[in-house]
Amino acid sequence: MKKDDIEQLFERLEGQLSVQEPSKDHKARFLEKLQSVPQTKEVPVRKFNWWKSLAVAASIALICMVVLTRNTLPEGRELAEVSPEMEQTQQFFTQTIEKELFEINKQATPETQAIVDDAIKRLKTLETDYDKLKNDLATSGQDKRVIYAMISNFQNRIDLLQQVLEHIDAIKKLNELRPSTL
């Protein structure tokens, strides 16, 4: 409210407000009434139950420990995390696999689709095996056998894709020869 609004309010209520002073014995009567009010019973103070709060704290601590240990379990490590040379190796294999997949998808035809689908299923199996190897690498701590297995997995994927490309080329050549022999 603005100052003008307050002034208008008092002007409107002029003569309606009680402006009388309270009587001299007002304070004594108030104290007398206050003492005549029946006293309420004291509410017993409950003791703090340490066992319940301790149990809650222990439960919270246990939950925190479970969450933290779950988050600190070793997740799979990539081959690139072992050394700079392994990072280059992984990049090379990954790029080669991507190029081979691109080439397969580019050359795929309805006649070769069954071969491509089968190759993709086998490729997914090899990728699942690689994920297991990543977990093994994390738990074994750079065990050379695991590293060699990871490299071998990359080579197997590339070999698979190259075989598929060879089969696609062979099917194309057969299709080219058929019309000319008829």
C-alpha positions in Angstrom: 0.0 0.0 0.0 1.1 3.5 -0.7 1.3 6.2 1.9 -1.7 7.9 0.5 -3.7 4.7 0.7 -2.9 4.5 4.5 -3.9 8.1 5.1 -7.2 7.5 3.2 -7.8 4.4 5.3 -7.4 6.3 8.6 -9.6 9.1 7.2 -12.3 6.6 6.5 -12.1 4.9 9.9 -11.9 8.2 11.8 -14.2 8.0 14.8 -14.6 4.3 14.5 -11.4 3.3 16.2 -11.1 2.9 19.9 -8.6 5.3 21.3 -9.3 4.9 25.0 -6.5 4.1 27.4 -6.9 0.8 29.3 -8.0 1.1 32.9 -5.3 1.2 35.6 -6.1 -2.2 37.0 -6.0 -3.8 33.5 -2.5 -5.3 34.1 -3.5 -6.8 37.5 -6.7 -8.4 36.0 -4.7 -9.8 33.1 -2.1 -11.4 35.4 -4.9 -12.8 37.6 -6.6 -14.4 34.6 -3.3 -15.8 33.5 -2.7 -17.5 36.9 -6.2 -18.8 37.0 -5.7 -20.8 33.8 -5.3 -24.5 34.8 -1.7 -25.7 34.4 -1.2 -28.3 31.8 0.6 -31.6 32.7 4.2 -31.7 31.9 4.8 -33.8 28.8 7.4 -36.4 29.7 10.6 -35.9 27.7 11.3 -39.0 25.7 14.8 -40.3 25.8 16.7 -40.3 22.5 16.8 -43.8 21.3 20.4 -44.3 20.1 19.8 -47.8 18.7 17.3 -46.6 16.1 19.5 -43.8 14.9 22.5 -46.1 14.9 20.7 -48.6 12.8 19.6 -46.0 10.3 23.2 -44.7 10.1 24.5 -48.2 9.6 22.0 -48.8 6.8 22.9 -45.6 5.0 26.6 -46.5 5.3 26.0 -49.9 3.9 24.1 -48.6 1.0 26.9 -46.1 0.3 29.5 -48.8 0.4 27.6 -51.0 -2.0 27.1 -48.1 -4.5 30.8 -47.1 -4.3 32.1 -50.6 -4.7 29.8 -51.1 -7.7 31.2 -48.0 -9.3 34.8 -49.0 -8.6 34.6 -52.4 -10.1 36.9 -52.6 -13.1 35.2 -51.8 -16.3 36.6 -53.0 -19.6 39.7 -51.3 -20.7 40.5 -50.5 -24.2 43.6 -51.7 -25.9 44.5 -48.0 -26.5 44.9 -47.5 -22.7 47.8 -49.9 -22.5 50.4 -47.9 -24.4 50.7 -45.4 -27.2 51.7 -48.2 -29.6 48.6 -50.1 -28.7 46.6 -47.0 -29.2 47.9 -46.7 -32.8 47.3 -50.4 -33.3 43.7 -50.1 -32.1 43.1 -47.1 -34.4 44.6 -48.9 -37.4 42.3 -52.0 -36.8 39.3 -49.9 -36.1 39.7 -47.8 -39.3 40.4 -50.8 -41.4 37.2 -52.6 -40.1 35.2 -49.4 -40.8 36.6 -49.2 -44.3 35.8 -52.9 -45.0 32.3 -52.6 -43.6 31.7 -49.5 -45.8 33.0 -51.4 -48.9 30.7 -54.4 -48.1 27.7 -52.2 -47.7 28.5 -50.4 -50.9 28.9 -53.6 -52.9 26.0 -55.5 -51.3 23.3 -56.7 -53.7 20.1 -58.7 -53.2 22.1 -61.9 -54.2 24.8 -61.2 -51.6 22.5 -60.1 -48.8 22.5 -63.5 -47.1 26.3 -63.5 -47.0 26.4 -60.0 -45.6 23.8 -60.8 -42.9 25.7 -63.9 -41.8 28.9 -61.9 -41.7 27.3 -59.2 -39.5 26.1 -61.8 -37.1 29.6 -63.3 -36.9 31.1 -59.8 -36.5 28.7 -59.1 -33.6 29.9 -62.4 -31.9 33.5 -61.3 -32.3 32.7 -57.9 -30.8 31.0 -59.5 -27.8 34.2 -61.6 -27.3 36.2 -58.4 -27.5 34.1 -56.8 -24.8 34.8 -59.8 -22.6 38.5 -59.4 -23.4 38.3 -55.7 -22.3 37.0 -56.8 -18.9 39.7 -59.4 -18.7 42.3 -56.7 -19.5 40.9 -54.6 -16.7 41.1 -57.4 -14.1 44.4 -58.9 -15.3 46.3 -55.6 -15.4 47.9 -55.6 -18.9 48.4 -59.4 -19.2 50.2 -59.9 -22.5 48.0 -63.0 -23.3 44.9 -60.8 -23.1 46.5 -58.1 -25.3 47.4 -60.7 -27.9 43.9 -62.1 -27.8 42.5 -58.6 -28.4 44.8 -58.0 -31.4 43.8 -61.5 -32.7 40.2 -60.6 -32.3 40.7 -57.5 -34.4 42.6 -59.6 -37.1 39.8 -62.1 -37.1 37.2 -59.4 -37.7 39.3 -58.0 -40.6 39.8 -61.5 -42.1 36.0 -62.1 -41.9 35.2 -58.9 -43.7 37.8 -59.6 -46.4 36.4 -63.1 -47.0 33.0 -61.5 -47.4 34.3 -59.0 -49.9 36.0 -61.9 -51.8 32.7 -63.8 -51.9 30.8 -60.8 -53.1 33.4 -60.3 -55.9 33.1 -64.0 -56.9 29.3 -63.7 -57.1 29.6 -60.6 -59.2 32.0 -62.3 -61.6 29.7 -65.3 -61.9 26.8 -62.9 -62.7 28.8 -61.2 -65.3 29.7 -64.5 -67.0 26.2 -65.9 -67.0 24.6 -63.6 -69.5 27.5 -63.9 -72.0 27.4 -67.7 -72.0 23.7 -67.9 -72.7 
